[in-house]
Amino acid sequence: MTRIVLADDHAMLREALKIFLEKNDFIVAGEAEDGAEAVRVVRSVRPQVVIMDLSMPVMNGIDAAEEIRRDTGIPVILLTMHTEEHHVLRAFRAGVAGFVLKTKSASDLLAAIREVRCGNMYVSPGISDVVVREMLNKGALRKEVLTLRERQVLQLVAEGKSTKELAGILGISERTGGSHRTRIMDKLEIHETANLVRYAIREGLVEASL
């Protein structure tokens, strides 16, 4: 049977998904409540498929998916409410195998699992045809300005973490964390934390606070 890792920061949703998947003969081999934990769990249990939310603390689902793909090659399905073009494009630049909308029926998720297990890509009905065409146009898949590590640092900065705190979370020295932060500011030509937060929100790394 297909072994799956679930990652979502809402425990009730993870539990509901676990019940649904197990009723459909899948095995939930691990769970995580943020992207960084998802990466660790996937490395440990080596599932066949990962299903994760896009918006999560510490490391968002897109960056976690990129790290998982790079390290393990295991396909990742993003399960999300977001249909905005920049989210979809970033997701497929990161190498996700499926993009499933939470507003669709549960059968949509089952279809996505079947497709990615066969080595195919899956996009929920409801994602604009224009977005899909842009996604398939190599010219639309612009190169990221920041590296994966720099995006992880930027997300933590936008979440209000100090350099010492983000260094501890990422398992790097405080000096290295500070160097990443300085390099991010130089690359983006943004030297105020408030403007870094705005950039992170615009790029979908974090969500705006209500």
Disulfide bonds with the S-S distance in Angstrom:
none
